[in-house]
Amino acid sequence: MTVPAGDLLADTTLTPDPDRLGRYHGAISEAWKIQFAFGGVTMTAALRALQQHLGRDDLQLVTANAIFCAPVPCGPIVADVEILRNGRGAAQVACDIRVPGDDTITTRVHGVFGRSHDTDLAFVDERFPTDVLMPDDCPPDPPRPADDPWPPTNFHHQTEWRPALIGAVPPWDPAFTAGPARFAAWTRLRNEPRLPDGSYDTVALGVPADSIGPAIGRGLGPNLRHFMSLSLEIGLRFIRTPTTTPAWILQDMRCWQCGDGYATGPTHLWDTEGNLLAIAQQTAHLRPLG
């Protein structure tokens, strides 16, 4: 990597415009580049702008939806934030991300904030998968071949990523074959986004939520190595944040359907203690490389 290491917390923090209420300025570091800024990082920046503009510590982020309208180059961004509703126990906020000097909306994000209530009405019907290895038990990745169409990018240097399904291999392994359209991997940010009190930053879950590509690849087989999946939309339900250090997060991803150039599926995010952190649903556009 030829750029400084990324700091997600700092790199997605925006500054209010002194002359325009609801406008914020920031910059996404080159550390988060794939071909453009990683979609989950742009979503995280928008979510942070929603939080900052709403300014209510009594409400927590419940759900968010991001629509990716145009690629975001690494560098300066402008966020325009609007409070749609600000009630006693809930609020809805919207954010449009643009590149300075261009009126094109690159990313539109809506967030729903709420207060916990009726906590006796609770259950989790999903279960932590029984067919995955824990982070320390995952085998090391084989090196990527020199002619791999997907060499490591700046973004990949910001994370540790360990394929976790028992018997599965990463997409660049020569033994990789088509199979059920599901993939699971442990991931963590090398520079973890910790708030001043030491807790993990909730909005940072937007990064591992952007993860459907490996599941599409498992369904299609090695041919996906010559395609890229571009996020069109991500919906995210926040449940809790990881409390362990380091904060390994399991991405248990599926692709329900792939065809006509589009793919859709869910990702469940878990911590190492078996707690469900968030549920994402993503639709991606498939495009050949080159």
Secondary structure, 3 states (H helix, E strand, C coil): CCCCCCCHHHHCCCEECCCCCCEEEEEECHHHECCCECHHHHHHHHHHHHHHHHCCCCCEEEEEEEEECCCCCCEEEEEEEEEEEECCCEEEEEEEEECCCCCCCCEEEEEEEECCCCCCCCCCCCCCCCCECCHHHCCCCCCCCCCCCCCCCCHHHHEEEEECECCCCCCCCCCCCCCCCEEEEEEEECCCCECCCCCECHHHHHHHHCCCHHHHHHHHCHHHHHEEEEEEEEEEEECCCCCCCCCCEEEEEECCEEECCEEEEEEEEEECCCCEEEEEEEEEEEEECC
